[in-house]
């Protein structure tokens, strides 16, 4: 058996890349049932794109609380930061996605994780109600 070459590695297989692109689009568009089916069939719940954005990050940033919940219930990490250190919760705070914020907190997200954290993001935008929800002072 020979060592895999870049041409034969699964990550470079055009079909694998096409499937990954489809799954990332489902997260962005909130295709919850199809997204959940792919994860149930073996797509990693913590799959990330070339910027380190996880499926949860994409679903959270685009306001899809149901998709976030489905991914978290299938083992996705609510605090997985992207390559810039941003977490899904901080992204949801930035976007003003209250339902996503609740879904992430219910799924165990840490408001102090990431750079900037959800707490720091809430402070930047003067979101006092979120600071109270996160247990942080204003």
N, C-alpha and C positions, 0 to 999 in steps of 0.2 A: 504494500500500500504506500502510495507516495504522499508527500506533503501537499496540502491544498495550495493552489496558486491563486493569485487575485482573481483570475478569470473563473475559477471553479468554486470559490468561497460563496456560501449561500447569501451573504450580505450583498454581494455584487450581482446576483442573479436578477435579470430584468423582471421576472415574474414576482420575485420577493419585493423588489423595490416598488413595483406597481401596486402590490397588495398593501405595503406600508403607506404609500401615498393615499390610497383609498381609505385606510383606517384613520389616518390623520385628518382627512377631509370629513369623515363621519364625526370625529370629535369636535371639529370646528362648527359643523352644521347641526350638531345635537341629534344625530341618528342613533338614539339610545339603544333600541332593540337590536339593530344590526351590529352596532359597536359591541354590545354585550355578547352577542352570538360569536363574533370573531374572537373575543377574549376567552370565552368559554371553549372555543375550538383550539386554543393554543397560542393566540397572539399575546405576547407579554403585556400585562396590565400596566407595566412601567415603561413601555416602548417610548423612546425619545427620537426626535428628529435631529437634523444636523446642527441645530442651535441649542440642543438640550431640552427643548420643550417637550414635556410628557403629554400623553393623551389627556390627563387630568388638567394640566395647564391650559391646553388648547380649549377644552370644553369649558373650563372656568372662565377664561378670558373672553370667550364668546357668549357667556351667559346661559349655559345649559346645565342647570342644577341637577336635572334628572340624570343626565349622562355622567356628571361628576359622581353622584351617588352610586350609580351602577358600577363605575370603575372602582370606586373605593371599596364597595362590597365584594369586589373580585380581587382584592389585594393590592390595588394601586397605592402608592405612597402619597399621602396628602401634602407632605412637606418637601417633595422632590424639587429641588431648585434647578433652574435652567443654567446655561453657561454664563449668564450675567448675574447669577446668584438670586434671581427672583423666584418666589414661590407662587403657587396657584392662589393662595389666600391674599397675598399682597396684590396680585393682578386683579382679583375680584374687588378688592377695596378700591383700587385705582379706577376701575371701570364702573363702580357703584352698583355692583351686582349683589343685592341683598340676599336673594334666594341661594345664590352660589356660596356666599359667605356662610350662611347657616348650614348648607350641605357639607362644606369643608370642615366647619367646626364640629358638626355631628360626626364626621368621619375621622376626627382626631387631629385635625390640623393645629399646629402650634403658631399662635400669632406672633411669637418672637423669632421665628425661623426666617432665614433669608436676609438679603441685603438689597434694598431696604426691607425690613420686616413689615408685616401687615400693621403692626403697632406704629412704626415710623411713618408708614404711608398714610395711616389715618390721622396722625399728628400733622403731617404736611398739608393735608387738605381740610383740617379743622373738623374732622368727623367725630365729634365728642361722643355721640351715641355708640359708635363702634369702639372707641376707647373704653367705654364702660363695659360693653359686651366682652371685650378682650381682657377685662380686669386690670386695665392700665389707667394710670392717672393722666389727666389732660396735659 
